[in-house]
Amino acid sequence: MTEPCPSCGLLDQVQHVPAVYQGGHSFYRGQGPAVAVPAGDGVVYTSSQVSGIAVTAVARSLDPYPRPRRGGGLLAAVVLLAMVGSCFLLLPFSASDDPPPGGAAAKALGFAVLSLPAFAVYVAAGVLVWLYVRRVRAHRRQQRGVPAARQVWEQGWFCHRCGGVYFADAGRLLTPAHFRHLVARAGGYDR
């Protein structure tokens, strides 16, 4: 059993944080609206399957896991920059047929000047690869911290009357945001 809420002093609206989190997830599945689709000489009525998960605001505020990062736009940008850099790299080779006036030194300088945009694009692609590797390492570090964060998260109690979270031995009410910050700090993925 747990201690009563430190704010209101009652126990009737107190629930374990994992139970609040699980209870705040509703799974639904059903049929979507019927749609008339012309098919040949007749009309065919069809409907789509609808399914998903509805999450309450309280359950979302007590989520113990780190917030997911955005998708893989960095890798797409690297591929695009590599293609653009390859196109820029064709510039010096297209100019090699016409010898510039001034001899071999002018030809080498022309190659360097025409290769400069390709070099800049490849440097930018390298920076994006570095950022992607940092993101992957941070994600792995977050995943390693989830068990420790979950251990702290499972010790929390939520008072529905006051809207706060407390630990049985701490004796003070925390906001869900502050509780989530403590959980993230325990997991090592607070920002």
C-alpha positions as CSV (number, residue, x, y, z in Angstrom):
1,M,0.0,0.0,0.0
2,T,1.1,3.6,-0.4
3,E,1.0,6.8,1.6
4,P,-1.9,9.2,0.9
5,C,-1.4,12.2,-1.3
6,P,0.9,14.8,0.3
7,S,-1.3,17.6,-1.1
8,C,-4.9,16.6,-0.3
9,G,-4.1,13.9,2.3
10,L,-6.5,11.4,0.7
11,L,-6.0,8.0,-0.8
12,D,-9.2,7.4,-2.8
13,Q,-8.0,9.0,-6.1
14,V,-4.4,7.7,-5.9
15,Q,-3.1,5.3,-8.5
16,H,0.2,3.8,-9.4
17,V,1.9,5.6,-12.3
18,P,2.2,2.5,-14.5
19,A,-1.5,1.8,-14.0
20,V,-2.4,5.4,-15.0
21,Y,-0.1,5.1,-18.1
22,Q,-1.6,1.8,-19.2
23,G,-5.2,2.9,-18.5
24,G,-4.7,6.0,-20.6
25,H,-4.1,3.9,-23.7
26,S,-7.2,2.9,-25.6
27,F,-7.0,0.6,-28.6
28,Y,-9.7,0.9,-31.2
29,R,-10.5,-0.8,-34.4
30,G,-13.5,-0.5,-36.7
31,Q,-14.9,0.2,-40.1
32,G,-14.6,3.6,-41.8
33,P,-17.4,5.3,-43.7
34,A,-18.8,3.6,-46.7
35,V,-17.7,5.1,-50.0
36,A,-19.4,4.6,-53.4
37,V,-17.0,3.8,-56.2
38,P,-18.1,3.6,-59.8
39,A,-17.2,0.3,-61.3
40,G,-18.3,-0.4,-64.9
41,D,-22.1,-0.1,-65.2
42,G,-22.7,-0.2,-61.4
43,V,-21.5,1.2,-58.2
44,V,-19.5,-0.7,-55.6
45,Y,-19.6,0.3,-51.9
46,T,-16.4,-0.1,-50.0
47,S,-15.2,0.9,-46.5
48,S,-11.8,1.0,-45.0
49,Q,-10.5,-0.5,-41.8
50,V,-9.7,2.0,-39.1
51,S,-7.5,1.2,-36.2
52,G,-5.2,3.1,-33.8
53,I,-4.4,4.0,-30.3
54,A,-5.9,6.9,-28.4
55,V,-3.7,8.3,-25.6
56,T,-5.0,10.6,-22.8
57,A,-3.1,13.7,-21.9
58,V,-2.3,12.3,-18.4
59,A,-0.8,9.1,-19.9
60,R,1.2,11.2,-22.4
61,S,2.5,13.4,-19.5
62,L,3.6,10.3,-17.6
63,D,5.4,8.6,-20.5
64,P,8.7,7.2,-19.2
65,Y,10.4,6.8,-22.6
66,P,12.4,9.4,-24.3
67,R,10.6,11.4,-27.0
68,P,11.3,10.0,-30.4
69,R,13.5,11.9,-32.7
70,R,12.5,12.8,-36.2
71,G,13.1,10.5,-39.1
72,G,16.2,9.9,-41.3
73,G,16.3,13.2,-43.2
74,L,20.0,13.4,-42.6
75,L,20.8,10.3,-44.7
76,A,18.6,11.6,-47.5
77,A,20.4,14.9,-47.5
78,V,23.8,13.1,-47.6
79,V,22.7,11.1,-50.7
80,L,21.4,14.3,-52.3
81,L,24.6,16.1,-51.6
82,A,26.8,13.2,-52.8
83,M,24.8,13.3,-56.1
84,V,25.2,17.1,-56.4
85,G,28.9,16.9,-55.6
86,S,29.4,14.3,-58.2
87,C,27.7,16.6,-60.8
88,F,30.1,19.4,-59.7
89,L,33.0,17.1,-60.0
90,L,32.2,16.6,-63.7
91,L,32.9,20.4,-64.3
92,P,36.7,20.0,-64.3
93,F,36.6,17.0,-66.6
94,S,34.4,18.8,-69.1
95,A,36.8,21.7,-69.2
96,S,39.9,19.5,-69.7
97,D,39.4,19.3,-73.5
98,D,40.0,23.1,-73.9
99,P,43.5,23.9,-72.8
100,P,43.5,27.4,-71.1
101,P,46.0,30.0,-72.2
102,G,48.9,30.1,-69.8
103,G,50.1,26.5,-69.8
104,A,50.1,23.8,-67.1
105,A,49.9,26.1,-64.1
106,A,46.7,27.8,-65.4
107,K,45.3,24.3,-66.2
108,A,46.0,23.1,-62.6
109,L,44.5,26.3,-61.2
110,G,41.4,25.9,-63.4
111,F,40.9,22.3,-62.1
112,A,41.2,23.5,-58.5
113,V,38.7,26.4,-59.0
114,L,36.3,24.1,-60.8
115,S,36.7,21.4,-58.2
116,L,36.1,23.7,-55.3
117,P,32.2,23.5,-55.3
118,A,32.4,19.7,-55.3
119,F,34.8,19.8,-52.4
120,A,32.5,22.1,-50.4
121,V,29.5,19.8,-51.1
122,Y,31.5,16.7,-50.0
123,V,32.5,18.5,-46.8
124,A,28.9,19.4,-46.1
125,A,28.0,15.7,-46.7
126,G,30.7,14.7,-44.3
127,V,29.3,17.0,-41.6
128,L,25.8,15.5,-42.1
129,V,27.3,12.0,-41.7
130,W,29.0,13.1,-38.5
131,L,25.6,14.5,-37.2
132,Y,23.9,11.3,-38.1
133,V,26.5,9.2,-36.2
134,R,26.1,11.5,-33.2
135,R,22.3,11.0,-33.3
136,V,22.6,7.2,-33.5
137,R,25.0,7.2,-30.5
138,A,22.7,9.4,-28.5
139,H,19.8,7.0,-29.3
140,R,21.8,4.0,-28.1
141,R,22.7,5.9,-24.9
142,Q,19.0,6.6,-24.3
143,Q,18.1,3.0,-24.9
144,R,20.7,1.9,-22.3
145,G,19.2,4.3,-19.8
146,V,15.6,3.2,-20.2
147,P,15.7,0.4,-17.5
148,A,17.1,2.8,-14.9
149,A,14.4,5.4,-15.8
150,R,11.7,2.8,-15.7
151,Q,12.7,1.7,-12.2
152,V,12.3,5.3,-10.9
153,W,9.1,5.7,-12.9
154,E,7.5,2.6,-11.4
155,Q,7.9,4.0,-7.9
156,G,5.6,7.0,-8.6
157,W,2.0,7.5,-7.5
158,F,-0.4,9.8,-9.3
159,C,-3.2,11.7,-7.5
160,H,-6.1,12.2,-9.9
161,R,-7.6,14.8,-7.5
162,C,-4.5,17.0,-7.4
163,G,-3.1,16.1,-10.8
164,G,0.4,15.5,-9.4
165,V,2.8,12.7,-8.9
166,Y,4.7,11.8,-5.7
167,F,7.0,9.1,-4.3
168,A,5.8,7.4,-1.2
169,D,8.9,8.2,0.8
170,A,9.4,11.8,-0.5
171,G,6.3,13.5,0.9
172,R,5.9,16.2,-1.7
173,L,3.8,16.5,-4.8
174,L,5.5,17.0,-8.2
175,T,4.0,18.2,-11.4
176,P,3.9,15.5,-14.2
177,A,6.5,17.5,-16.1
178,H,8.9,17.6,-13.2
179,F,8.3,13.9,-12.5
180,R,9.1,13.1,-16.1
181,H,12.3,15.2,-15.9
182,L,13.4,13.2,-12.8
183,V,12.7,9.9,-14.7
184,A,14.7,11.2,-17.7
185,R,17.6,12.2,-15.4
186,A,17.6,8.8,-13.9
187,G,17.8,7.3,-17.4
188,G,20.5,9.8,-18.5
189,Y,18.5,11.2,-21.4
190,D,17.3,14.5,-19.9
191,R,17.8,17.6,-22.0
